[in-house]
Amino acid sequence: MADSVPRALVFDVGQVIVRLNVNRALATLGASANLSAEQALSAIRSHPRMRDFQEGRLTPRQWHEELVRGLGLRLPFEQFCEAWNSALEPETILDDDLFAQLATRYRLLLLSNTDPIHIAHLEAHFSFPHQFSARLYSCSVGASKPDAAIYRRAIQEASVAPDRILYIDDTPEYVEAGRGAGMQALLFEGAEQLREVFHRRGILQP
């Protein structure tokens, strides 16, 4: 990791800030289509329009229609959205106090591969997004991690040199892509590890 003090901090969302319980959502979605959670996961991940949904080329209703046709999903749209959002646990991994402290000294950005259904839920039910000066979601940017385009957008929004940005993510591939874009990058392994790194580097005061 570079030694220069960062001026901007870029956070992933899922499994960094928000706990995910994907199996809960998959169980509901799968049951509606007579599929196991594992079968539902495989079908959704391999769906040819999944990336289009994640990158904003498909609306939530169009995505629902795709799953109705492709998986035999029998949930009405509103219930589908509830099931889809049940993957997001209400209790966060990192607390608002941390971001309040960081926001006084750094430009904060979110960088997440996510979709409009999850975004609407996050923005309505969590307070942390509103402490970030830029919220870069794949469905808004039109590109997903680890594509270089989404990192270029993050650097542009950070308004500082790439080597003055510290990017935090729990996926090794995405961390490496961030480094490849010129940013400092940290593989997230838990709240305690993050705070230890932040204290050691002077990002957080003791």
N, C-alpha and C positions, 0 to 999 in steps of 0.2 A: 504494500500500500504506500502511496506517495506520502511524503512528510508535510507537504504544504497544508496550511490551515484552510479548510473549505469555507466558502462563502455562501454556498447553497447546498441544501440537503434534499435528495430525491428518494422518496419512499415508495416501495411496492405496497399494495394493499393486502391481498389475500395471504394469510399465514405470516404476515409481518405486523399488520395493524389489526386486521379482522380475522378471527378464527373461522375456519371453514369446517362444515360438517356435510360434505358432499354426499355421503352415503344416505343421510336422511332425505335429501332431495331426490336422490336416485330411487330410493325405495318407493316413494310416492309416485314418481313418474313411471317407474317400471311397473308397479302394480296396476296402473291405469291402462297399460298396454300389454298386460300378461307377460311381463319380462322380469327377470331378476334384476337387482341393482347392478350387477356386473354386466349383464346384457344391455341394460339401458345405457350404462357408461360407454360401452364399446360402440353402441349404435350412435350415440350423440357425438362422441369424439370423431368417429369416421364419417359423419354426415357430410356430404359434399358442400353444404351451405353453411356449416358451422363457422368457418372463418369469415364468410360474408357477414354473418350476424355479429361476430366479435369485432369486425372492422367497420360496421355501420352501413353496410350495403343491403341490409335486410332489416325491416322493422320488426318489433316484437310480435305483432300480429302475423306477419309473414312467417316468422320463425315458428310460431305456434302452429300455423297451417302446415308447414313443412313436417313437423313432428307428428301431427295428426295423420298426414298422408303416409309418411315414411315409417313410423313406428306403430301406427294404430292407436296413438294416444287418444284417450276418451275424456280428458279433462277440458271443461270450458276454459276460455282464455283467462278469466280472473283467477280461477283455481289453479291453473297452470302457473301463473305468475307467483302465487303464494307458495306453491311447491318449489319453484325455481329459486325463490328467495330464501327458502328455509335452509339453504346451504350456508347462509350467513349467520353466524352466532351473534347474539346481542352483546355479549361481553367481549371487549377488545383485549388484545395482547399488550398493546402500548396505550397508555392513558393520556387523556387530554392535557393533564398537567405537564407532561413531557413536551408536548408540542407547543404549549403556551410558553414554556421556558425557551425553547429553541427559536420560536418565532420572533423573539425580541432581538436576536442576534444574526439570524440566517434567513435567507429566502427559502421557503419550504415548497416543495412540489410533490404531487402524487404522480406515479407512473404505473399504470395497471392495464393488463389485458382483461377487459371486461365488456359488458354489454349494457344496453339501455335499461333493461329490467333491473339488473343489479344496481346500476347507478341511481335510478330513481329511489330504490330502497335505501341505499347508503346515504344519499343526500337528505332523505326525509327522516331517517331514524337514528343517524349518528351525527354527533357534533363535530368530530375531528375534521371532516373535509373542509369546513369553513375556516379552519386555521391555516389552510394552504393557499398561497397566492396563485398557484396554477395547478389545475387538476387535469392531467393528461390521460385520458382513457382511450384505449385502442379504437373503440367504436366512434370516437370523435376525431381522432387523428387520422384514421383510415389505414393504420398499420399496427402490427402486433410485435411485441418482443418475441424473438431477438432481432427483428428487422432493423437495419441501420437507421431507417427513416424515423422511427419513433424516438430513438436516442438523439438524433439531430434536432428533433423538435424540442426535446427536453433541454438540451444545451441552449437552444435559441431562447426558450422561455426563462431559463435561469439567468440569462443576461450577464454571465461571467464566463471566463475561460474554462474549458472542459476540465482542466486539472485543478480547478478550484471548486469542483462539484464532487460531493460524496454521495454515491448511489447505494442504497440498501435494498437487497432482494434476497429471497430464500431459495431461488433456483440457480444452481451453479452456472448453467448455460447463459442465463440472462446477466449474471454478474460478469462473466467473461465478455459478453457482448458490450456491456457498459465500459469495461476497461478498454476494449477494442476501439470504442468511440472516443477515448481519451480521458474518461472520467476516473476518479478514484472510485473504488467499489468495494463493498463489504458483503460477504455472505452472512445473512441473518441466521442466527442459531438460537435466538431467544432474547427476551427482554433484559435479562441479567447480563448476558454477553454484550448486548448493545450498549447498555449504560456503562459497563466497564470500559469498553472501547472509547465511548464518548468522554468519560472522565479522564482516561489516560491521555487522550489527545487534546484535552482542554476544550472540547466542544461543549461539555456540560461542566459547570462549576461544582466543586465538592459541596 
